[in-house]
Amino acid sequence: MTIPLRPGAPAAASRSAAPDPLAPLLELPGVRDAAESARAAIDRLLRHRLMRNRSAEVSAESALRGARASAALEGVDVPLVDLRAGQVDDPVVQGALRASLALGSLVDTWSRAPGQVLARLHALAAADLVDRAELGRPRPHAGPRLTSLFTVVTGTSTVPAVLVAGLVHGELAALAPFGSADGVVARAAGRLTGIVRGLDPKAVSVPEMGFAELGADAYATALAGYATGGPEGLAGWLVHCCRATEHGALEGLAVAEAILRG
């Protein structure tokens, strides 16, 4: 178990006087510096002049590019121009696109009812991949670890949001609670965590593109390290997430500049 909370532990919000259970993440090798670099990269993006009154345009393009990148990490890489033109009907791509476009409507629910949101994300991501009866239904093995994860999502923490997002992403990807579209759901939930916790409140970066740019092999290796449950693997995964976030911020800047140029 990689999350530093046991299944059934009370939510952090109800134990405000207790030590932050996620604080030890910052002591892992390289994690603190990587988180600060990721924060700085996102802040540069958020200071772009387009964010004053046209951030919605950047966010819309970011959602499209994020969906494409998430599908690519699942092995289905399609041209962005074809996706934008509505010429892609692959079920993995369409599921990633539905999940990505739905994130804005899930912001207010995520920190209150994460189970409900995950069910919705899976229903969107896997709609064309499995029978309707399987949509949004975690498999029995996932119950205890999902309970622990929900404690993290609904609780409070002083650690950087990029680390909480990485923890959510890694846990869902490693756990594979649904048995289908788990990677797409994990990346969507990680991005949603970053939005809700203030890392990228305007949803203008493209973290999925960051993971894709770092490479599918590097992604799989970092995730396998996380799945071991050891501190070295956890540190490696979180640093990888921070680096992907930096790349995603650069992609957001590229989007903003392209919009300015018309």
Solvent accessible surface area in square Angstrom, and as a share of the most:
residue,aa,sasa,rsa
1,M,102,0.46
2,T,11,0.06
3,I,5,0.02
4,P,55,0.34
5,L,17,0.08
6,R,190,0.69
7,P,66,0.41
8,G,62,0.59
9,A,21,0.16
10,P,80,0.50
11,A,35,0.27
12,A,13,0.10
13,A,57,0.44
14,S,84,0.54
15,R,79,0.29
16,S,107,0.69
17,A,107,0.83
18,A,37,0.29
19,P,116,0.73
20,D,31,0.16
21,P,25,0.16
22,L,5,0.02
23,A,41,0.32
24,P,79,0.50
25,L,4,0.02
26,L,30,0.15
27,E,127,0.57
28,L,27,0.13
29,P,102,0.64
30,G,46,0.44
31,V,0,0.00
32,R,106,0.39
33,D,98,0.51
34,A,14,0.11
35,A,2,0.01
36,E,103,0.46
37,S,49,0.32
38,A,0,0.00
39,R,78,0.28
40,A,43,0.33
41,A,3,0.02
42,I,0,0.00
43,D,45,0.24
44,R,117,0.43
45,L,0,0.00
46,L,41,0.21
47,R,170,0.62
48,H,23,0.10
49,R,149,0.54
50,L,5,0.03
51,M,8,0.03
52,R,188,0.69
53,N,128,0.66
54,R,89,0.32
55,S,23,0.15
56,A,77,0.60
57,E,74,0.33
58,V,0,0.00
59,S,29,0.18
60,A,65,0.50
61,E,28,0.13
62,S,0,0.00
63,A,13,0.10
64,L,25,0.12
65,R,41,0.15
66,G,1,0.01
67,A,1,0.01
68,R,54,0.20
69,A,1,0.01
70,S,6,0.04
71,A,0,0.00
72,A,26,0.20
73,L,25,0.12
74,E,75,0.34
75,G,67,0.65
76,V,34,0.20
77,D,97,0.50
78,V,20,0.12
79,P,73,0.46
80,L,38,0.19
81,V,100,0.57
82,D,45,0.23
83,L,7,0.04
84,R,121,0.44
85,A,63,0.49
86,G,64,0.62
87,Q,130,0.58
88,V,17,0.10
89,D,129,0.67
90,D,43,0.22
91,P,49,0.31
92,V,32,0.18
93,V,0,0.00
94,Q,46,0.20
95,G,0,0.00
96,A,3,0.02
97,L,27,0.14
98,R,72,0.26
99,A,1,0.01
100,S,12,0.08
101,L,112,0.56
102,A,18,0.14
103,L,8,0.04
104,G,61,0.58
105,S,89,0.57
106,L,19,0.10
107,V,44,0.25
108,D,114,0.59
109,T,23,0.13
110,W,3,0.01
111,S,47,0.30
112,R,169,0.62
113,A,28,0.22
114,P,7,0.05
115,G,29,0.28
116,Q,121,0.54
117,V,1,0.00
118,L,3,0.01
119,A,31,0.24
120,R,125,0.45
121,L,0,0.00
122,H,1,0.01
123,A,26,0.20
124,L,20,0.10
125,A,2,0.02
126,A,0,0.00
127,A,42,0.33
128,D,89,0.46
129,L,70,0.35
130,V,37,0.21
131,D,101,0.52
132,R,206,0.75
133,A,75,0.58
134,E,90,0.40
135,L,35,0.18
136,G,15,0.14
137,R,163,0.59
138,P,63,0.40
139,R,101,0.37
140,P,129,0.81
141,H,97,0.43
142,A,0,0.00
143,G,34,0.33
144,P,75,0.47
145,R,69,0.25
146,L,9,0.04
147,T,64,0.37
148,S,0,0.00
149,L,0,0.00
150,F,51,0.21
151,T,12,0.07
152,V,7,0.04
153,V,5,0.03
154,T,48,0.28
155,G,8,0.08
156,T,90,0.52
157,S,31,0.20
158,T,123,0.71
159,V,9,0.05
160,P,45,0.28
161,A,16,0.12
162,V,4,0.03
163,L,0,0.00
164,V,0,0.00
165,A,11,0.09
166,G,2,0.02
167,L,0,0.00
168,V,0,0.00
169,H,6,0.03
170,G,0,0.00
171,E,0,0.00
172,L,1,0.00
173,A,16,0.13
174,A,34,0.27
175,L,11,0.06
176,A,30,0.23
177,P,2,0.01
178,F,15,0.06
179,G,47,0.45
180,S,20,0.13
181,A,15,0.12
182,D,18,0.09
183,G,14,0.13
184,V,7,0.04
185,V,2,0.01
186,A,0,0.00
187,R,7,0.03
188,A,7,0.05
189,A,0,0.00
190,G,5,0.05
191,R,16,0.06
192,L,0,0.00
193,T,1,0.01
194,G,4,0.04
195,I,18,0.09
196,V,44,0.26
197,R,68,0.25
198,G,33,0.32
199,L,14,0.07
200,D,8,0.04
201,P,74,0.47
202,K,89,0.38
203,A,17,0.13
204,V,0,0.00
205,S,5,0.03
206,V,0,0.00
207,P,24,0.15
208,E,8,0.04
209,M,24,0.11
210,G,0,0.00
211,F,12,0.05
212,A,31,0.24
213,E,92,0.41
214,L,53,0.26
215,G,24,0.23
216,A,57,0.44
217,D,121,0.63
218,A,41,0.32
219,Y,18,0.07
220,A,58,0.45
221,T,97,0.56
222,A,15,0.11
223,L,31,0.15
224,A,58,0.45
225,G,19,0.18
226,Y,0,0.00
227,A,61,0.47
228,T,105,0.61
229,G,31,0.30
230,G,24,0.23
231,P,94,0.59
232,E,149,0.67
233,G,13,0.13
234,L,17,0.08
235,A,7,0.05
236,G,38,0.37
237,W,0,0.00
238,L,0,0.00
239,V,19,0.11
240,H,19,0.09
241,C,5,0.03
242,C,0,0.00
243,R,136,0.50
244,A,0,0.00
245,T,12,0.07
246,E,49,0.22
247,H,63,0.28
248,G,0,0.00
249,A,1,0.00
250,L,102,0.51
251,E,25,0.11
252,G,0,0.00
253,L,42,0.21
254,A,49,0.38
255,V,1,0.00
256,A,0,0.00
257,E,71,0.32
258,A,38,0.29
259,I,35,0.18
260,L,58,0.29
261,R,183,0.67
262,G,101,0.97
